[in-house]
Amino acid sequence: MKEKNIAFKLVPLMLAFFAMGFVDLVGTATNYVKDDLGLSDSMANLFPSMVFFWFLLCSVPTGMLMNRIGRRKTVLLSLAVTAVSLLIPIVNYSFVGMLLSFSLLGIGNAIMQVSINPLLSNVVSGKGLASSLTFGQFIKAIASFITPLIASWGATQFDNWRIMFPIFMVVAMAAVLFLGMTAIREDDEKSEASTFGQCFALLGDKMILLSFLGIMCHVGIDVGTNVTAPKLLIERLGMSLHDAVYATSVYFLFRTIGCFLGTFILAKCSSKPFFILSALSMALGFGGLFFLNDLYAIYICIALIGFGNSNIFPIIMSQALLRMPDKKNEVSGLMIMGLFGGTLFPLVMGFASDAMHSQAGALLVMAIGVVYLMLFAARLKK
């Protein structure tokens, strides 16, 4: 009966994880909006920048908000904001409208990523938490993977790529409905509200600080690979942009596969050796990208990076949450603030590539992140 009750609560949570994946539509949408509105690269790049910018501003306040209204209500708020962000392109497709849409999408996603992980810990605890977080990331990865497919289908069948917005909005509203009808007991729901100073003071704990930096490296590698992989194919093989973008699909495909396999592996095995294996997989992938010039060999390297990076986030997050179980809200806020690395890494990678006149500069920056994760593995508990 207990397992059935847990499964019943997991369904709306996994639907929320699926809605979390809508944030990855910004990559696909940016290319279409750029063509539709005749924007320059610098103007179009404002859209993904706005998404990750809000992780810096909203993450810690969200952790404080959870102490006031509870985790479930905070997740519901994030889903409502996400639904509104998806409505805007339907009623006002313009530069300002899309900028507002992506801003709200970033705010909703930041709130969701902070609140849904500790909420999941109220349903699944102990050694099963890392596995459950990984399964949630698998569900999220499915949404990321199908986003360009839906946009392409809409453009081909209906001459309207924006059909994905009403489809995803309906899913977000369904998630609000199902989670709103699900009762989840939050033992520490009425904990005393923390101040900004108290939240950031948690970084004084060495493991929390190292975990924060690990999250920054994870998302930096994630965003960096999606940006750099097509450029690498263009630089090495002279491919057109249309053909080169399939490298991103390869990355997402193997990241999805990695999340799926990680769900079962982490349920049976210790997270530490699996984390080490994941870091080694990325190291092997980046090592190959430095000198390989064959299309399929490059695809294999990108696949290794996608598979390796698929389980880094849930393992680090679960370790951080279990480190301070009485401060889950604040810890979650700090960890999600680390997703701001998705803004910092591409900037540094751009400067490095310009300085070296090659995408090898970008690869070098991401490789430094992989080295950090390999060193971080020694700090993990079994």
C-alpha positions as CSV (number, residue, x, y, z in Angstrom):
1,M,0.0,0.0,0.0
2,K,2.9,2.4,0.9
3,E,4.6,1.8,-2.5
4,K,1.3,2.4,-4.3
5,N,0.8,5.6,-2.4
6,I,4.4,6.7,-3.4
7,A,3.8,5.9,-7.0
8,F,0.6,7.9,-7.0
9,K,2.5,10.9,-5.7
10,L,5.3,10.5,-8.2
11,V,3.1,10.7,-11.3
12,P,2.3,14.5,-10.9
13,L,5.9,15.2,-9.9
14,M,7.2,13.5,-13.0
15,L,4.8,15.5,-15.1
16,A,6.3,18.6,-13.5
17,F,9.8,17.3,-14.4
18,F,8.6,17.0,-18.0
19,A,7.4,20.6,-17.9
20,M,10.8,21.6,-16.5
21,G,12.3,20.4,-19.8
22,F,10.4,23.1,-21.7
23,V,13.2,25.5,-20.9
24,D,15.3,23.7,-23.6
25,L,12.9,24.9,-26.3
26,V,14.8,28.3,-26.1
27,G,17.6,26.8,-28.4
28,T,15.2,25.7,-31.1
29,A,13.0,28.8,-30.8
30,T,15.9,31.2,-31.0
31,N,16.9,30.0,-34.5
32,Y,13.3,30.3,-35.8
33,V,12.7,33.7,-34.2
34,K,16.0,35.0,-35.6
35,D,14.8,34.0,-39.2
36,D,11.2,35.2,-38.7
37,L,12.1,38.6,-37.3
38,G,15.4,39.1,-39.2
39,L,17.5,39.5,-36.0
40,S,21.3,39.6,-35.8
41,D,23.1,36.9,-33.8
42,S,23.8,39.3,-30.9
43,M,20.1,40.2,-30.7
44,A,18.9,36.6,-31.0
45,N,21.3,35.5,-28.3
46,L,19.4,37.7,-25.8
47,F,16.8,35.0,-25.6
48,P,18.9,32.1,-24.1
49,S,20.8,34.7,-22.0
50,M,17.5,35.9,-20.4
51,V,16.6,32.3,-19.4
52,F,19.8,31.6,-17.4
53,F,20.1,35.1,-16.0
54,W,17.1,34.5,-13.8
55,F,18.7,31.5,-12.1
56,L,21.1,33.9,-10.5
57,L,18.4,36.2,-9.2
58,C,15.6,33.8,-8.3
59,S,17.2,30.7,-6.9
60,V,18.0,31.8,-3.3
61,P,14.8,33.8,-2.9
62,T,12.9,30.7,-4.0
63,G,14.5,28.7,-1.2
64,M,13.4,31.3,1.2
65,L,9.9,31.4,-0.3
66,M,9.5,27.6,0.3
67,N,10.0,28.2,4.0
68,R,6.9,30.4,3.9
69,I,4.5,28.7,1.6
70,G,5.8,25.2,1.4
71,R,7.4,23.2,-1.4
72,R,4.3,21.9,-3.2
73,K,2.8,25.4,-3.5
74,T,6.1,26.7,-4.8
75,V,6.2,24.1,-7.5
76,L,2.6,25.0,-8.4
77,L,3.6,28.6,-8.7
78,S,6.5,27.7,-11.0
79,L,4.2,25.7,-13.3
80,A,1.7,28.6,-13.4
81,V,4.5,31.0,-14.5
82,T,5.7,28.5,-17.1
83,A,2.1,28.2,-18.5
84,V,1.9,32.0,-18.8
85,S,5.3,32.2,-20.5
86,L,4.0,29.7,-23.1
87,L,0.8,31.6,-23.7
88,I,2.6,34.9,-24.7
89,P,4.0,33.7,-28.1
90,I,0.4,32.6,-29.0
91,V,-1.1,36.0,-28.4
92,N,1.9,38.3,-29.1
93,Y,4.6,37.0,-31.4
94,S,7.0,39.9,-31.5
95,F,10.6,40.6,-30.3
96,V,9.3,42.1,-27.1
97,G,6.7,39.4,-26.6
98,M,9.4,36.6,-27.1
99,L,11.8,38.4,-24.7
100,L,9.0,38.5,-22.1
101,S,8.1,34.9,-22.8
102,F,11.7,33.7,-22.3
103,S,12.1,35.8,-19.2
104,L,9.1,34.2,-17.6
105,L,10.2,30.8,-18.8
106,G,13.5,31.3,-17.0
107,I,11.8,32.6,-13.8
108,G,9.4,29.7,-13.8
109,N,12.1,27.2,-14.5
110,A,14.4,28.6,-11.8
111,I,11.6,28.4,-9.2
112,M,10.7,24.9,-10.3
113,Q,14.3,23.5,-10.2
114,V,14.8,24.9,-6.7
115,S,11.5,23.5,-5.3
116,I,10.9,20.2,-7.0
117,N,14.0,18.5,-5.9
118,P,13.4,18.9,-2.1
119,L,9.7,18.2,-2.7
120,L,10.7,14.9,-4.2
121,S,12.7,14.2,-1.1
122,N,9.5,14.3,0.9
123,V,8.2,11.4,-1.2
124,V,11.4,9.4,-1.7
125,S,14.1,9.5,0.9
126,G,17.5,7.8,1.7
127,K,19.4,5.9,-1.0
128,G,16.4,6.0,-3.4
129,L,16.6,9.8,-3.7
130,A,19.5,9.9,-6.2
131,S,17.7,7.3,-8.4
132,S,14.4,9.2,-8.3
133,L,16.2,12.5,-9.1
134,T,17.8,10.8,-12.1
135,F,14.5,9.4,-13.3
136,G,13.1,13.0,-13.0
137,Q,16.0,14.2,-15.2
138,F,15.2,11.4,-17.7
139,I,11.6,12.6,-17.9
140,K,13.0,16.2,-18.4
141,A,15.4,15.0,-21.0
142,I,12.5,13.5,-23.0
143,A,10.9,17.0,-23.3
144,S,14.2,18.4,-24.3
145,F,14.7,15.8,-27.0
146,I,11.2,16.1,-28.6
147,T,11.1,19.9,-28.6
148,P,13.0,20.3,-32.0
149,L,11.0,17.4,-33.4
150,I,7.6,19.1,-32.5
151,A,8.8,22.4,-33.9
152,S,10.0,20.8,-37.1
153,W,6.7,18.8,-37.4
154,G,4.7,22.0,-36.9
155,A,6.7,23.9,-39.5
156,T,6.4,21.1,-42.1
157,Q,2.7,20.1,-41.6
158,F,1.2,23.4,-40.6
159,D,3.8,26.0,-41.7
160,N,3.8,27.1,-38.0
161,W,6.7,26.0,-35.7
162,R,5.0,27.8,-32.8
163,I,2.5,25.0,-32.5
164,M,4.7,23.6,-29.7
165,F,3.7,26.5,-27.4
166,P,0.0,25.6,-27.1
167,I,0.9,21.9,-26.8
168,F,3.4,22.5,-24.0
169,M,1.0,25.0,-22.3
170,V,-1.7,22.4,-22.0
171,V,0.8,20.0,-20.4
172,A,1.9,22.7,-17.9
173,M,-1.7,23.4,-17.0
174,A,-2.3,19.6,-16.6
175,A,0.7,19.4,-14.3
176,V,-0.8,22.3,-12.2
177,L,-4.1,20.4,-11.9
178,F,-2.7,17.0,-11.0
179,L,-0.2,18.3,-8.5
180,G,-2.8,20.6,-7.0
181,M,-5.0,17.5,-6.3
182,T,-2.1,15.6,-4.8
183,A,-1.4,15.8,-1.0
184,I,2.2,15.6,-0.1
185,R,3.3,15.8,3.5
186,E,6.1,18.2,4.2
187,D,7.5,17.5,7.7
188,D,9.6,20.7,7.7
189,E,7.1,22.9,5.8
190,K,6.8,25.4,8.6
191,S,10.5,25.9,9.2
192,E,11.7,29.4,10.2
193,A,12.3,31.7,7.3
194,S,16.0,32.2,6.4
195,T,17.7,35.4,5.5
196,F,19.9,35.9,2.4
197,G,22.9,36.0,4.7
198,Q,22.0,32.7,6.3
199,C,21.5,31.1,2.9
200,F,24.8,32.2,1.5
201,A,26.5,31.3,4.8
202,L,25.9,27.6,3.9
203,L,28.6,28.0,1.3
204,G,31.0,28.0,4.3
205,D,30.5,24.3,4.4
206,K,33.2,22.9,2.2
207,M,31.0,20.1,0.7
208,I,28.2,22.6,-0.1
209,L,30.6,25.0,-1.8
210,L,32.3,22.2,-3.8
211,S,28.8,20.9,-4.9
212,F,27.8,24.4,-6.0
213,L,30.9,24.6,-8.2
214,G,30.2,21.1,-9.5
215,I,26.7,22.2,-10.6
216,M,28.3,25.2,-12.4
217,C,30.6,22.8,-14.3
218,H,27.8,20.4,-15.1
219,V,25.6,23.0,-16.7
220,G,28.5,24.8,-18.3
221,I,29.5,21.6,-20.1
222,D,25.8,21.0,-21.0
223,V,25.2,24.4,-22.5
224,G,28.7,24.6,-23.9
225,T,28.4,21.2,-25.8
226,N,25.1,22.2,-27.4
227,V,26.6,25.5,-28.6
228,T,30.0,24.1,-29.6
229,A,29.2,20.8,-31.2
230,P,27.7,22.2,-34.4
231,K,30.4,24.8,-34.7
232,L,33.0,22.0,-34.4
233,L,31.5,20.1,-37.3
234,I,31.4,23.2,-39.4
235,E,35.1,24.0,-38.6
236,R,36.5,20.5,-39.0
237,L,34.3,19.1,-41.8
238,G,32.9,22.2,-43.6
239,M,29.3,21.1,-43.0
240,S,26.4,23.4,-43.4
241,L,24.6,24.7,-40.3
242,H,21.5,22.7,-41.2
243,D,23.4,19.4,-41.2
244,A,25.7,20.3,-38.2
245,V,22.8,20.9,-35.8
246,Y,22.2,17.2,-35.6
247,A,25.2,17.0,-33.3
248,T,22.9,18.6,-30.7
249,S,20.3,15.9,-31.2
250,V,23.0,13.2,-30.7
251,Y,24.0,14.9,-27.4
252,F,20.4,15.0,-26.1
253,L,19.7,11.5,-27.2
254,F,22.5,10.0,-25.2
255,R,21.9,12.2,-22.3
256,T,18.3,10.9,-22.2
257,I,19.6,7.3,-22.5
258,G,22.1,8.0,-19.7
259,C,19.3,9.4,-17.4
260,F,17.2,6.3,-18.1
261,L,20.0,3.8,-17.3
262,G,21.1,5.9,-14.3
263,T,17.7,5.5,-12.7
264,F,18.2,1.8,-12.4
265,I,22.0,1.8,-11.8
266,L,21.8,4.3,-8.9
267,A,18.9,2.3,-7.3
268,K,21.3,-0.7,-7.0
269,C,24.8,0.8,-6.9
270,S,26.7,3.4,-5.0
271,S,26.6,6.8,-6.6
272,K,30.4,7.5,-6.2
273,P,31.7,4.9,-8.7
274,F,29.0,5.8,-11.1
275,F,29.9,9.4,-10.8
276,I,33.6,8.6,-11.5
277,L,32.5,6.5,-14.6
278,S,30.4,9.5,-15.8
279,A,33.3,11.9,-15.4
280,L,35.7,9.5,-17.2
281,S,33.2,9.1,-20.1
282,M,33.2,12.9,-20.5
283,A,37.0,13.0,-20.3
284,L,37.3,10.4,-23.0
285,G,34.8,12.3,-25.2
286,F,36.5,15.7,-24.9
287,G,39.9,14.0,-25.4
288,G,38.7,12.7,-28.7
289,L,37.2,16.0,-29.9
290,F,40.6,17.7,-29.6
291,F,42.1,15.7,-32.5
292,L,39.4,13.6,-34.3
293,N,38.2,14.8,-37.8
294,D,35.9,11.9,-38.8
295,L,32.1,12.6,-38.6
296,Y,31.1,9.4,-36.9
297,A,34.1,9.5,-34.5
298,I,33.0,13.0,-33.4
299,Y,29.5,11.8,-33.0
300,I,30.7,9.0,-30.7
301,C,32.7,11.6,-28.6
302,I,29.6,13.8,-28.3
303,A,27.6,10.7,-27.3
304,L,30.1,9.9,-24.6
305,I,29.8,13.5,-23.2
306,G,26.0,13.4,-23.3
307,F,26.0,10.0,-21.5
308,G,28.6,11.1,-18.9
309,N,26.9,14.4,-18.1
310,S,23.4,12.9,-17.8
311,N,23.7,11.9,-14.1
312,I,26.1,14.5,-12.7
313,F,23.4,16.8,-11.6
314,P,21.1,14.4,-9.6
315,I,24.1,12.8,-7.8
316,I,25.5,16.2,-6.7
317,M,22.0,17.5,-5.8
318,S,21.2,14.4,-3.7
319,Q,24.6,14.6,-1.9
320,A,24.0,18.3,-1.1
321,L,20.5,17.7,0.2
322,L,21.5,14.8,2.4
323,R,24.4,16.9,3.7
324,M,22.1,19.3,5.4
325,P,18.7,17.6,5.7
326,D,17.3,20.4,7.9
327,K,18.3,23.1,5.3
328,K,17.0,21.4,2.1
329,N,15.2,24.5,0.9
330,E,18.2,26.8,1.2
331,V,20.6,24.2,-0.1
332,S,18.4,23.5,-3.1
333,G,18.3,27.3,-3.9
334,L,22.1,27.5,-3.7
335,M,22.6,24.5,-6.0
336,I,20.2,25.8,-8.6
337,M,21.9,29.2,-8.5
338,G,24.9,27.3,-9.8
339,L,23.0,26.8,-13.1
340,F,24.1,30.4,-13.8
341,G,27.2,28.6,-15.0
342,G,25.2,28.1,-18.2
343,T,25.8,31.8,-18.8
344,L,29.4,32.1,-17.6
345,F,30.9,29.1,-19.4
346,P,29.8,30.1,-23.0
347,L,31.2,33.6,-22.4
348,V,34.6,32.3,-21.4
349,M,34.5,29.7,-24.2
350,G,33.8,32.5,-26.7
351,F,36.8,34.5,-25.6
352,A,39.0,31.3,-25.6
353,S,37.9,30.4,-29.1
354,D,38.5,33.9,-30.5
355,A,41.9,33.9,-28.9
356,M,42.9,30.6,-30.3
357,H,41.0,31.1,-33.6
358,S,39.6,27.6,-33.1
359,Q,36.8,25.8,-31.3
360,A,39.7,24.0,-29.4
361,G,39.5,27.0,-27.1
362,A,35.9,26.2,-26.1
363,L,36.8,22.5,-25.7
364,L,39.7,23.5,-23.4
365,V,37.4,25.5,-21.1
366,M,34.9,22.6,-20.9
367,A,37.7,20.1,-20.3
368,I,38.7,22.2,-17.2
369,G,35.2,21.6,-15.9
370,V,35.5,17.9,-16.4
371,V,38.8,17.8,-14.5
372,Y,37.1,19.6,-11.6
373,L,34.3,17.0,-11.6
374,M,36.9,14.2,-11.5
375,L,38.6,15.8,-8.5
376,F,35.2,16.4,-6.9
377,A,34.4,12.7,-7.1
378,A,36.9,12.0,-4.3
379,R,34.7,14.1,-2.0
380,L,31.5,12.0,-2.6
381,K,30.2,9.7,0.1
382,K,29.5,6.1,-0.9
